[in-house]
Amino acid sequence: MMEDEEFKSINVIPFVDIMLVLLTIVLTTSTFIKAGLLPVELPGASGKQSESIESWIIEIDIEGRIYLDSKPVNLDDLKESTRSFDRTAPVTIRLIKILPYRYLWTSLI
């Protein structure tokens, strides 16, 4: 008989009990932290400036023109410029999505 009855309301008492316990824990912990009874070590940041890392951006547009740091270059100049690159510096290659792969392959070789 009990199985055929529909639930007419949801019992929220267990949910309220859990929320009150969590609220009590948060308030108690924050009181201890504010009073200094619970030691908390926060990480500190150093005041020195981070080194700016030189990066290179190679772009190829839809007509196959190559740009190095927004300056137009031909393929020979690009190869010559890449010899002076710092090997640890990041290089970003930007292409248009519909560009044929041969342009990318030509610029990488």
Phi and psi restraints in degrees (range 20) as a CNS / XPLOR table:
assign (resid 1 and name C) (resid 2 and name N)
       (resid 2 and name CA) (resid 2 and name C) 1.0 -70.1 20.0 2
assign (resid 2 and name N) (resid 2 and name CA)
       (resid 2 and name C) (resid 3 and name N) 1.0 -29.8 20.0 2
assign (resid 2 and name C) (resid 3 and name N)
       (resid 3 and name CA) (resid 3 and name C) 1.0 -71.2 20.0 2
assign (resid 3 and name N) (resid 3 and name CA)
       (resid 3 and name C) (resid 4 and name N) 1.0 -25.2 20.0 2
assign (resid 3 and name C) (resid 4 and name N)
       (resid 4 and name CA) (resid 4 and name C) 1.0 -83.0 20.0 2
assign (resid 4 and name N) (resid 4 and name CA)
       (resid 4 and name C) (resid 5 and name N) 1.0 -13.9 20.0 2
assign (resid 4 and name C) (resid 5 and name N)
       (resid 5 and name CA) (resid 5 and name C) 1.0 -77.5 20.0 2
assign (resid 5 and name N) (resid 5 and name CA)
       (resid 5 and name C) (resid 6 and name N) 1.0 143.3 20.0 2
assign (resid 5 and name C) (resid 6 and name N)
       (resid 6 and name CA) (resid 6 and name C) 1.0 -86.9 20.0 2
assign (resid 6 and name N) (resid 6 and name CA)
       (resid 6 and name C) (resid 7 and name N) 1.0 153.0 20.0 2
assign (resid 6 and name C) (resid 7 and name N)
       (resid 7 and name CA) (resid 7 and name C) 1.0 -75.7 20.0 2
assign (resid 7 and name N) (resid 7 and name CA)
       (resid 7 and name C) (resid 8 and name N) 1.0 125.2 20.0 2
assign (resid 7 and name C) (resid 8 and name N)
       (resid 8 and name CA) (resid 8 and name C) 1.0 -95.7 20.0 2
assign (resid 8 and name N) (resid 8 and name CA)
       (resid 8 and name C) (resid 9 and name N) 1.0 -18.4 20.0 2
assign (resid 8 and name C) (resid 9 and name N)
       (resid 9 and name CA) (resid 9 and name C) 1.0 -153.0 20.0 2
assign (resid 9 and name N) (resid 9 and name CA)
       (resid 9 and name C) (resid 10 and name N) 1.0 160.6 20.0 2
assign (resid 9 and name C) (resid 10 and name N)
       (resid 10 and name CA) (resid 10 and name C) 1.0 -99.7 20.0 2
assign (resid 10 and name N) (resid 10 and name CA)
       (resid 10 and name C) (resid 11 and name N) 1.0 137.3 20.0 2
assign (resid 10 and name C) (resid 11 and name N)
       (resid 11 and name CA) (resid 11 and name C) 1.0 -80.8 20.0 2
assign (resid 11 and name N) (resid 11 and name CA)
       (resid 11 and name C) (resid 12 and name N) 1.0 109.7 20.0 2
assign (resid 11 and name C) (resid 12 and name N)
       (resid 12 and name CA) (resid 12 and name C) 1.0 -99.4 20.0 2
assign (resid 12 and name N) (resid 12 and name CA)
       (resid 12 and name C) (resid 13 and name N) 1.0 -0.4 20.0 2
assign (resid 12 and name C) (resid 13 and name N)
       (resid 13 and name CA) (resid 13 and name C) 1.0 -60.9 20.0 2
assign (resid 13 and name N) (resid 13 and name CA)
       (resid 13 and name C) (resid 14 and name N) 1.0 -44.8 20.0 2
assign (resid 13 and name C) (resid 14 and name N)
       (resid 14 and name CA) (resid 14 and name C) 1.0 -62.2 20.0 2
assign (resid 14 and name N) (resid 14 and name CA)
       (resid 14 and name C) (resid 15 and name N) 1.0 -36.3 20.0 2
assign (resid 14 and name C) (resid 15 and name N)
       (resid 15 and name CA) (resid 15 and name C) 1.0 -64.5 20.0 2
assign (resid 15 and name N) (resid 15 and name CA)
       (resid 15 and name C) (resid 16 and name N) 1.0 -44.6 20.0 2
assign (resid 15 and name C) (resid 16 and name N)
       (resid 16 and name CA) (resid 16 and name C) 1.0 -64.2 20.0 2
assign (resid 16 and name N) (resid 16 and name CA)
       (resid 16 and name C) (resid 17 and name N) 1.0 -39.3 20.0 2
assign (resid 16 and name C) (resid 17 and name N)
       (resid 17 and name CA) (resid 17 and name C) 1.0 -60.6 20.0 2
assign (resid 17 and name N) (resid 17 and name CA)
       (resid 17 and name C) (resid 18 and name N) 1.0 -45.1 20.0 2
assign (resid 17 and name C) (resid 18 and name N)
       (resid 18 and name CA) (resid 18 and name C) 1.0 -65.5 20.0 2
assign (resid 18 and name N) (resid 18 and name CA)
       (resid 18 and name C) (resid 19 and name N) 1.0 -41.6 20.0 2
assign (resid 18 and name C) (resid 19 and name N)
       (resid 19 and name CA) (resid 19 and name C) 1.0 -63.9 20.0 2
assign (resid 19 and name N) (resid 19 and name CA)
       (resid 19 and name C) (resid 20 and name N) 1.0 -38.4 20.0 2
assign (resid 19 and name C) (resid 20 and name N)
       (resid 20 and name CA) (resid 20 and name C) 1.0 -67.0 20.0 2
assign (resid 20 and name N) (resid 20 and name CA)
       (resid 20 and name C) (resid 21 and name N) 1.0 -38.4 20.0 2
assign (resid 20 and name C) (resid 21 and name N)
       (resid 21 and name CA) (resid 21 and name C) 1.0 -64.7 20.0 2
assign (resid 21 and name N) (resid 21 and name CA)
       (resid 21 and name C) (resid 22 and name N) 1.0 -44.6 20.0 2
assign (resid 21 and name C) (resid 22 and name N)
       (resid 22 and name CA) (resid 22 and name C) 1.0 -63.3 20.0 2
assign (resid 22 and name N) (resid 22 and name CA)
       (resid 22 and name C) (resid 23 and name N) 1.0 -40.3 20.0 2
assign (resid 22 and name C) (resid 23 and name N)
       (resid 23 and name CA) (resid 23 and name C) 1.0 -63.0 20.0 2
assign (resid 23 and name N) (resid 23 and name CA)
       (resid 23 and name C) (resid 24 and name N) 1.0 -41.1 20.0 2
assign (resid 23 and name C) (resid 24 and name N)
       (resid 24 and name CA) (resid 24 and name C) 1.0 -62.7 20.0 2
assign (resid 24 and name N) (resid 24 and name CA)
       (resid 24 and name C) (resid 25 and name N) 1.0 -42.7 20.0 2
assign (resid 24 and name C) (resid 25 and name N)
       (resid 25 and name CA) (resid 25 and name C) 1.0 -64.0 20.0 2
assign (resid 25 and name N) (resid 25 and name CA)
       (resid 25 and name C) (resid 26 and name N) 1.0 -44.6 20.0 2
assign (resid 25 and name C) (resid 26 and name N)
       (resid 26 and name CA) (resid 26 and name C) 1.0 -63.6 20.0 2
assign (resid 26 and name N) (resid 26 and name CA)
       (resid 26 and name C) (resid 27 and name N) 1.0 -45.8 20.0 2
assign (resid 26 and name C) (resid 27 and name N)
       (resid 27 and name CA) (resid 27 and name C) 1.0 -65.5 20.0 2
assign (resid 27 and name N) (resid 27 and name CA)
       (resid 27 and name C) (resid 28 and name N) 1.0 -40.2 20.0 2
assign (resid 27 and name C) (resid 28 and name N)
       (resid 28 and name CA) (resid 28 and name C) 1.0 -65.7 20.0 2
assign (resid 28 and name N) (resid 28 and name CA)
       (resid 28 and name C) (resid 29 and name N) 1.0 -45.1 20.0 2
assign (resid 28 and name C) (resid 29 and name N)
       (resid 29 and name CA) (resid 29 and name C) 1.0 -63.6 20.0 2
assign (resid 29 and name N) (resid 29 and name CA)
       (resid 29 and name C) (resid 30 and name N) 1.0 -43.6 20.0 2
assign (resid 29 and name C) (resid 30 and name N)
       (resid 30 and name CA) (resid 30 and name C) 1.0 -66.3 20.0 2
assign (resid 30 and name N) (resid 30 and name CA)
       (resid 30 and name C) (resid 31 and name N) 1.0 -32.1 20.0 2
assign (resid 30 and name C) (resid 31 and name N)
       (resid 31 and name CA) (resid 31 and name C) 1.0 -66.6 20.0 2
assign (resid 31 and name N) (resid 31 and name CA)
       (resid 31 and name C) (resid 32 and name N) 1.0 -42.6 20.0 2
assign (resid 31 and name C) (resid 32 and name N)
       (resid 32 and name CA) (resid 32 and name C) 1.0 -66.3 20.0 2
assign (resid 32 and name N) (resid 32 and name CA)
       (resid 32 and name C) (resid 33 and name N) 1.0 -38.7 20.0 2
assign (resid 32 and name C) (resid 33 and name N)
       (resid 33 and name CA) (resid 33 and name C) 1.0 -66.7 20.0 2
assign (resid 33 and name N) (resid 33 and name CA)
       (resid 33 and name C) (resid 34 and name N) 1.0 -42.8 20.0 2
assign (resid 33 and name C) (resid 34 and name N)
       (resid 34 and name CA) (resid 34 and name C) 1.0 -66.5 20.0 2
assign (resid 34 and name N) (resid 34 and name CA)
       (resid 34 and name C) (resid 35 and name N) 1.0 -37.5 20.0 2
assign (resid 34 and name C) (resid 35 and name N)
       (resid 35 and name CA) (resid 35 and name C) 1.0 -77.3 20.0 2
assign (resid 35 and name N) (resid 35 and name CA)
       (resid 35 and name C) (resid 36 and name N) 1.0 -11.6 20.0 2
assign (resid 35 and name C) (resid 36 and name N)
       (resid 36 and name CA) (resid 36 and name C) 1.0 84.7 20.0 2
assign (resid 36 and name N) (resid 36 and name CA)
       (resid 36 and name C) (resid 37 and name N) 1.0 9.9 20.0 2
assign (resid 36 and name C) (resid 37 and name N)
       (resid 37 and name CA) (resid 37 and name C) 1.0 -80.5 20.0 2
assign (resid 37 and name N) (resid 37 and name CA)
       (resid 37 and name C) (resid 38 and name N) 1.0 -20.9 20.0 2
assign (resid 37 and name C) (resid 38 and name N)
       (resid 38 and name CA) (resid 38 and name C) 1.0 -114.3 20.0 2
assign (resid 38 and name N) (resid 38 and name CA)
       (resid 38 and name C) (resid 39 and name N) 1.0 106.1 20.0 2
assign (resid 38 and name C) (resid 39 and name N)
       (resid 39 and name CA) (resid 39 and name C) 1.0 -69.6 20.0 2
assign (resid 39 and name N) (resid 39 and name CA)
       (resid 39 and name C) (resid 40 and name N) 1.0 131.9 20.0 2
assign (resid 39 and name C) (resid 40 and name N)
       (resid 40 and name CA) (resid 40 and name C) 1.0 -127.3 20.0 2
assign (resid 40 and name N) (resid 40 and name CA)
       (resid 40 and name C) (resid 41 and name N) 1.0 123.3 20.0 2
assign (resid 40 and name C) (resid 41 and name N)
       (resid 41 and name CA) (resid 41 and name C) 1.0 -104.4 20.0 2
assign (resid 41 and name N) (resid 41 and name CA)
       (resid 41 and name C) (resid 42 and name N) 1.0 112.2 20.0 2
assign (resid 41 and name C) (resid 42 and name N)
       (resid 42 and name CA) (resid 42 and name C) 1.0 -92.4 20.0 2
assign (resid 42 and name N) (resid 42 and name CA)
       (resid 42 and name C) (resid 43 and name N) 1.0 145.2 20.0 2
assign (resid 42 and name C) (resid 43 and name N)
       (resid 43 and name CA) (resid 43 and name C) 1.0 -70.2 20.0 2
assign (resid 43 and name N) (resid 43 and name CA)
       (resid 43 and name C) (resid 44 and name N) 1.0 143.8 20.0 2
assign (resid 43 and name C) (resid 44 and name N)
       (resid 44 and name CA) (resid 44 and name C) 1.0 -105.4 20.0 2
assign (resid 44 and name N) (resid 44 and name CA)
       (resid 44 and name C) (resid 45 and name N) 1.0 155.9 20.0 2
assign (resid 44 and name C) (resid 45 and name N)
       (resid 45 and name CA) (resid 45 and name C) 1.0 -106.9 20.0 2
assign (resid 45 and name N) (resid 45 and name CA)
       (resid 45 and name C) (resid 46 and name N) 1.0 140.2 20.0 2
assign (resid 45 and name C) (resid 46 and name N)
       (resid 46 and name CA) (resid 46 and name C) 1.0 -78.9 20.0 2
assign (resid 46 and name N) (resid 46 and name CA)
       (resid 46 and name C) (resid 47 and name N) 1.0 151.7 20.0 2
assign (resid 46 and name C) (resid 47 and name N)
       (resid 47 and name CA) (resid 47 and name C) 1.0 -85.9 20.0 2
assign (resid 47 and name N) (resid 47 and name CA)
       (resid 47 and name C) (resid 48 and name N) 1.0 -3.8 20.0 2
assign (resid 47 and name C) (resid 48 and name N)
       (resid 48 and name CA) (resid 48 and name C) 1.0 -78.8 20.0 2
assign (resid 48 and name N) (resid 48 and name CA)
       (resid 48 and name C) (resid 49 and name N) 1.0 150.4 20.0 2
assign (resid 48 and name C) (resid 49 and name N)
       (resid 49 and name CA) (resid 49 and name C) 1.0 -76.5 20.0 2
assign (resid 49 and name N) (resid 49 and name CA)
       (resid 49 and name C) (resid 50 and name N) 1.0 142.3 20.0 2
assign (resid 49 and name C) (resid 50 and name N)
       (resid 50 and name CA) (resid 50 and name C) 1.0 -76.3 20.0 2
assign (resid 50 and name N) (resid 50 and name CA)
       (resid 50 and name C) (resid 51 and name N) 1.0 148.3 20.0 2
assign (resid 50 and name C) (resid 51 and name N)
       (resid 51 and name CA) (resid 51 and name C) 1.0 -71.2 20.0 2
assign (resid 51 and name N) (resid 51 and name CA)
       (resid 51 and name C) (resid 52 and name N) 1.0 136.9 20.0 2
assign (resid 51 and name C) (resid 52 and name N)
       (resid 52 and name CA) (resid 52 and name C) 1.0 -81.4 20.0 2
assign (resid 52 and name N) (resid 52 and name CA)
       (resid 52 and name C) (resid 53 and name N) 1.0 124.2 20.0 2
assign (resid 52 and name C) (resid 53 and name N)
       (resid 53 and name CA) (resid 53 and name C) 1.0 -90.8 20.0 2
assign (resid 53 and name N) (resid 53 and name CA)
       (resid 53 and name C) (resid 54 and name N) 1.0 127.5 20.0 2
assign (resid 53 and name C) (resid 54 and name N)
       (resid 54 and name CA) (resid 54 and name C) 1.0 -73.9 20.0 2
assign (resid 54 and name N) (resid 54 and name CA)
       (resid 54 and name C) (resid 55 and name N) 1.0 128.2 20.0 2
assign (resid 54 and name C) (resid 55 and name N)
       (resid 55 and name CA) (resid 55 and name C) 1.0 -124.2 20.0 2
assign (resid 55 and name N) (resid 55 and name CA)
       (resid 55 and name C) (resid 56 and name N) 1.0 158.9 20.0 2
assign (resid 55 and name C) (resid 56 and name N)
       (resid 56 and name CA) (resid 56 and name C) 1.0 -118.8 20.0 2
assign (resid 56 and name N) (resid 56 and name CA)
       (resid 56 and name C) (resid 57 and name N) 1.0 140.0 20.0 2
assign (resid 56 and name C) (resid 57 and name N)
       (resid 57 and name CA) (resid 57 and name C) 1.0 -122.7 20.0 2
assign (resid 57 and name N) (resid 57 and name CA)
       (resid 57 and name C) (resid 58 and name N) 1.0 119.7 20.0 2
assign (resid 57 and name C) (resid 58 and name N)
       (resid 58 and name CA) (resid 58 and name C) 1.0 -109.5 20.0 2
assign (resid 58 and name N) (resid 58 and name CA)
       (resid 58 and name C) (resid 59 and name N) 1.0 124.4 20.0 2
assign (resid 58 and name C) (resid 59 and name N)
       (resid 59 and name CA) (resid 59 and name C) 1.0 -120.4 20.0 2
assign (resid 59 and name N) (resid 59 and name CA)
       (resid 59 and name C) (resid 60 and name N) 1.0 143.1 20.0 2
assign (resid 59 and name C) (resid 60 and name N)
       (resid 60 and name CA) (resid 60 and name C) 1.0 -128.3 20.0 2
assign (resid 60 and name N) (resid 60 and name CA)
       (resid 60 and name C) (resid 61 and name N) 1.0 122.0 20.0 2
assign (resid 60 and name C) (resid 61 and name N)
       (resid 61 and name CA) (resid 61 and name C) 1.0 -89.3 20.0 2
assign (resid 61 and name N) (resid 61 and name CA)
       (resid 61 and name C) (resid 62 and name N) 1.0 -175.4 20.0 2
assign (resid 61 and name C) (resid 62 and name N)
       (resid 62 and name CA) (resid 62 and name C) 1.0 -66.2 20.0 2
assign (resid 62 and name N) (resid 62 and name CA)
       (resid 62 and name C) (resid 63 and name N) 1.0 -27.1 20.0 2
assign (resid 62 and name C) (resid 63 and name N)
       (resid 63 and name CA) (resid 63 and name C) 1.0 -89.6 20.0 2
assign (resid 63 and name N) (resid 63 and name CA)
       (resid 63 and name C) (resid 64 and name N) 1.0 3.0 20.0 2
assign (resid 63 and name C) (resid 64 and name N)
       (resid 64 and name CA) (resid 64 and name C) 1.0 88.0 20.0 2
assign (resid 64 and name N) (resid 64 and name CA)
       (resid 64 and name C) (resid 65 and name N) 1.0 7.8 20.0 2
assign (resid 64 and name C) (resid 65 and name N)
       (resid 65 and name CA) (resid 65 and name C) 1.0 -73.4 20.0 2
assign (resid 65 and name N) (resid 65 and name CA)
       (resid 65 and name C) (resid 66 and name N) 1.0 141.9 20.0 2
assign (resid 65 and name C) (resid 66 and name N)
       (resid 66 and name CA) (resid 66 and name C) 1.0 -108.7 20.0 2
assign (resid 66 and name N) (resid 66 and name CA)
       (resid 66 and name C) (resid 67 and name N) 1.0 136.6 20.0 2
assign (resid 66 and name C) (resid 67 and name N)
       (resid 67 and name CA) (resid 67 and name C) 1.0 -125.2 20.0 2
assign (resid 67 and name N) (resid 67 and name CA)
       (resid 67 and name C) (resid 68 and name N) 1.0 135.1 20.0 2
assign (resid 67 and name C) (resid 68 and name N)
       (resid 68 and name CA) (resid 68 and name C) 1.0 -114.7 20.0 2
assign (resid 68 and name N) (resid 68 and name CA)
       (resid 68 and name C) (resid 69 and name N) 1.0 114.2 20.0 2
assign (resid 68 and name C) (resid 69 and name N)
       (resid 69 and name CA) (resid 69 and name C) 1.0 51.8 20.0 2
assign (resid 69 and name N) (resid 69 and name CA)
       (resid 69 and name C) (resid 70 and name N) 1.0 47.6 20.0 2
assign (resid 69 and name C) (resid 70 and name N)
       (resid 70 and name CA) (resid 70 and name C) 1.0 67.7 20.0 2
assign (resid 70 and name N) (resid 70 and name CA)
       (resid 70 and name C) (resid 71 and name N) 1.0 12.0 20.0 2
assign (resid 70 and name C) (resid 71 and name N)
       (resid 71 and name CA) (resid 71 and name C) 1.0 -109.5 20.0 2
assign (resid 71 and name N) (resid 71 and name CA)
       (resid 71 and name C) (resid 72 and name N) 1.0 129.7 20.0 2
assign (resid 71 and name C) (resid 72 and name N)
       (resid 72 and name CA) (resid 72 and name C) 1.0 -66.9 20.0 2
assign (resid 72 and name N) (resid 72 and name CA)
       (resid 72 and name C) (resid 73 and name N) 1.0 134.1 20.0 2
assign (resid 72 and name C) (resid 73 and name N)
       (resid 73 and name CA) (resid 73 and name C) 1.0 -137.6 20.0 2
assign (resid 73 and name N) (resid 73 and name CA)
       (resid 73 and name C) (resid 74 and name N) 1.0 156.0 20.0 2
assign (resid 73 and name C) (resid 74 and name N)
       (resid 74 and name CA) (resid 74 and name C) 1.0 -92.3 20.0 2
assign (resid 74 and name N) (resid 74 and name CA)
       (resid 74 and name C) (resid 75 and name N) 1.0 175.5 20.0 2
assign (resid 74 and name C) (resid 75 and name N)
       (resid 75 and name CA) (resid 75 and name C) 1.0 -63.8 20.0 2
assign (resid 75 and name N) (resid 75 and name CA)
       (resid 75 and name C) (resid 76 and name N) 1.0 -38.9 20.0 2
assign (resid 75 and name C) (resid 76 and name N)
       (resid 76 and name CA) (resid 76 and name C) 1.0 -66.0 20.0 2
assign (resid 76 and name N) (resid 76 and name CA)
       (resid 76 and name C) (resid 77 and name N) 1.0 -40.8 20.0 2
assign (resid 76 and name C) (resid 77 and name N)
       (resid 77 and name CA) (resid 77 and name C) 1.0 -65.4 20.0 2
assign (resid 77 and name N) (resid 77 and name CA)
       (resid 77 and name C) (resid 78 and name N) 1.0 -35.9 20.0 2
assign (resid 77 and name C) (resid 78 and name N)
       (resid 78 and name CA) (resid 78 and name C) 1.0 -64.2 20.0 2
assign (resid 78 and name N) (resid 78 and name CA)
       (resid 78 and name C) (resid 79 and name N) 1.0 -44.4 20.0 2
assign (resid 78 and name C) (resid 79 and name N)
       (resid 79 and name CA) (resid 79 and name C) 1.0 -63.0 20.0 2
assign (resid 79 and name N) (resid 79 and name CA)
       (resid 79 and name C) (resid 80 and name N) 1.0 -39.7 20.0 2
assign (resid 79 and name C) (resid 80 and name N)
       (resid 80 and name CA) (resid 80 and name C) 1.0 -67.5 20.0 2
assign (resid 80 and name N) (resid 80 and name CA)
       (resid 80 and name C) (resid 81 and name N) 1.0 -39.6 20.0 2
assign (resid 80 and name C) (resid 81 and name N)
       (resid 81 and name CA) (resid 81 and name C) 1.0 -69.0 20.0 2
assign (resid 81 and name N) (resid 81 and name CA)
       (resid 81 and name C) (resid 82 and name N) 1.0 -35.4 20.0 2
assign (resid 81 and name C) (resid 82 and name N)
       (resid 82 and name CA) (resid 82 and name C) 1.0 -70.2 20.0 2
assign (resid 82 and name N) (resid 82 and name CA)
       (resid 82 and name C) (resid 83 and name N) 1.0 -19.1 20.0 2
assign (resid 82 and name C) (resid 83 and name N)
       (resid 83 and name CA) (resid 83 and name C) 1.0 -67.7 20.0 2
assign (resid 83 and name N) (resid 83 and name CA)
       (resid 83 and name C) (resid 84 and name N) 1.0 -26.7 20.0 2
assign (resid 83 and name C) (resid 84 and name N)
       (resid 84 and name CA) (resid 84 and name C) 1.0 -90.8 20.0 2
assign (resid 84 and name N) (resid 84 and name CA)
       (resid 84 and name C) (resid 85 and name N) 1.0 -1.0 20.0 2
assign (resid 84 and name C) (resid 85 and name N)
       (resid 85 and name CA) (resid 85 and name C) 1.0 -63.4 20.0 2
assign (resid 85 and name N) (resid 85 and name CA)
       (resid 85 and name C) (resid 86 and name N) 1.0 144.2 20.0 2
assign (resid 85 and name C) (resid 86 and name N)
       (resid 86 and name CA) (resid 86 and name C) 1.0 -73.1 20.0 2
assign (resid 86 and name N) (resid 86 and name CA)
       (resid 86 and name C) (resid 87 and name N) 1.0 127.8 20.0 2
assign (resid 86 and name C) (resid 87 and name N)
       (resid 87 and name CA) (resid 87 and name C) 1.0 -66.8 20.0 2
assign (resid 87 and name N) (resid 87 and name CA)
       (resid 87 and name C) (resid 88 and name N) 1.0 -18.2 20.0 2
assign (resid 87 and name C) (resid 88 and name N)
       (resid 88 and name CA) (resid 88 and name C) 1.0 -95.1 20.0 2
assign (resid 88 and name N) (resid 88 and name CA)
       (resid 88 and name C) (resid 89 and name N) 1.0 -9.2 20.0 2
assign (resid 88 and name C) (resid 89 and name N)
       (resid 89 and name CA) (resid 89 and name C) 1.0 -74.8 20.0 2
assign (resid 89 and name N) (resid 89 and name CA)
       (resid 89 and name C) (resid 90 and name N) 1.0 139.9 20.0 2
assign (resid 89 and name C) (resid 90 and name N)
       (resid 90 and name CA) (resid 90 and name C) 1.0 -71.2 20.0 2
assign (resid 90 and name N) (resid 90 and name CA)
       (resid 90 and name C) (resid 91 and name N) 1.0 143.9 20.0 2
assign (resid 90 and name C) (resid 91 and name N)
       (resid 91 and name CA) (resid 91 and name C) 1.0 -121.6 20.0 2
assign (resid 91 and name N) (resid 91 and name CA)
       (resid 91 and name C) (resid 92 and name N) 1.0 127.0 20.0 2
assign (resid 91 and name C) (resid 92 and name N)
       (resid 92 and name CA) (resid 92 and name C) 1.0 -108.9 20.0 2
assign (resid 92 and name N) (resid 92 and name CA)
       (resid 92 and name C) (resid 93 and name N) 1.0 129.1 20.0 2
assign (resid 92 and name C) (resid 93 and name N)
       (resid 93 and name CA) (resid 93 and name C) 1.0 -112.1 20.0 2
assign (resid 93 and name N) (resid 93 and name CA)
       (resid 93 and name C) (resid 94 and name N) 1.0 119.1 20.0 2
assign (resid 93 and name C) (resid 94 and name N)
       (resid 94 and name CA) (resid 94 and name C) 1.0 -109.0 20.0 2
assign (resid 94 and name N) (resid 94 and name CA)
       (resid 94 and name C) (resid 95 and name N) 1.0 127.6 20.0 2
assign (resid 94 and name C) (resid 95 and name N)
       (resid 95 and name CA) (resid 95 and name C) 1.0 -129.9 20.0 2
assign (resid 95 and name N) (resid 95 and name CA)
       (resid 95 and name C) (resid 96 and name N) 1.0 156.8 20.0 2
assign (resid 95 and name C) (resid 96 and name N)
       (resid 96 and name CA) (resid 96 and name C) 1.0 -81.9 20.0 2
assign (resid 96 and name N) (resid 96 and name CA)
       (resid 96 and name C) (resid 97 and name N) 1.0 142.5 20.0 2
assign (resid 96 and name C) (resid 97 and name N)
       (resid 97 and name CA) (resid 97 and name C) 1.0 -58.6 20.0 2
assign (resid 97 and name N) (resid 97 and name CA)
       (resid 97 and name C) (resid 98 and name N) 1.0 -34.8 20.0 2
assign (resid 97 and name C) (resid 98 and name N)
       (resid 98 and name CA) (resid 98 and name C) 1.0 -89.6 20.0 2
assign (resid 98 and name N) (resid 98 and name CA)
       (resid 98 and name C) (resid 99 and name N) 1.0 3.9 20.0 2
assign (resid 98 and name C) (resid 99 and name N)
       (resid 99 and name CA) (resid 99 and name C) 1.0 -69.4 20.0 2
assign (resid 99 and name N) (resid 99 and name CA)
       (resid 99 and name C) (resid 100 and name N) 1.0 134.3 20.0 2
assign (resid 99 and name C) (resid 100 and name N)
       (resid 100 and name CA) (resid 100 and name C) 1.0 -62.8 20.0 2
assign (resid 100 and name N) (resid 100 and name CA)
       (resid 100 and name C) (resid 101 and name N) 1.0 148.0 20.0 2
assign (resid 100 and name C) (resid 101 and name N)
       (resid 101 and name CA) (resid 101 and name C) 1.0 -65.8 20.0 2
assign (resid 101 and name N) (resid 101 and name CA)
       (resid 101 and name C) (resid 102 and name N) 1.0 -19.6 20.0 2
assign (resid 101 and name C) (resid 102 and name N)
       (resid 102 and name CA) (resid 102 and name C) 1.0 -63.6 20.0 2
assign (resid 102 and name N) (resid 102 and name CA)
       (resid 102 and name C) (resid 103 and name N) 1.0 -30.2 20.0 2
assign (resid 102 and name C) (resid 103 and name N)
       (resid 103 and name CA) (resid 103 and name C) 1.0 -67.2 20.0 2
assign (resid 103 and name N) (resid 103 and name CA)
       (resid 103 and name C) (resid 104 and name N) 1.0 -41.7 20.0 2
assign (resid 103 and name C) (resid 104 and name N)
       (resid 104 and name CA) (resid 104 and name C) 1.0 -65.9 20.0 2
assign (resid 104 and name N) (resid 104 and name CA)
       (resid 104 and name C) (resid 105 and name N) 1.0 -45.5 20.0 2
assign (resid 104 and name C) (resid 105 and name N)
       (resid 105 and name CA) (resid 105 and name C) 1.0 -63.1 20.0 2
assign (resid 105 and name N) (resid 105 and name CA)
       (resid 105 and name C) (resid 106 and name N) 1.0 -40.9 20.0 2
assign (resid 105 and name C) (resid 106 and name N)
       (resid 106 and name CA) (resid 106 and name C) 1.0 -64.0 20.0 2
assign (resid 106 and name N) (resid 106 and name CA)
       (resid 106 and name C) (resid 107 and name N) 1.0 -39.1 20.0 2
assign (resid 106 and name C) (resid 107 and name N)
       (resid 107 and name CA) (resid 107 and name C) 1.0 -75.2 20.0 2
assign (resid 107 and name N) (resid 107 and name CA)
       (resid 107 and name C) (resid 108 and name N) 1.0 -23.3 20.0 2
assign (resid 107 and name C) (resid 108 and name N)
       (resid 108 and name CA) (resid 108 and name C) 1.0 -82.5 20.0 2
assign (resid 108 and name N) (resid 108 and name CA)
       (resid 108 and name C) (resid 109 and name N) 1.0 -25.2 20.0 2
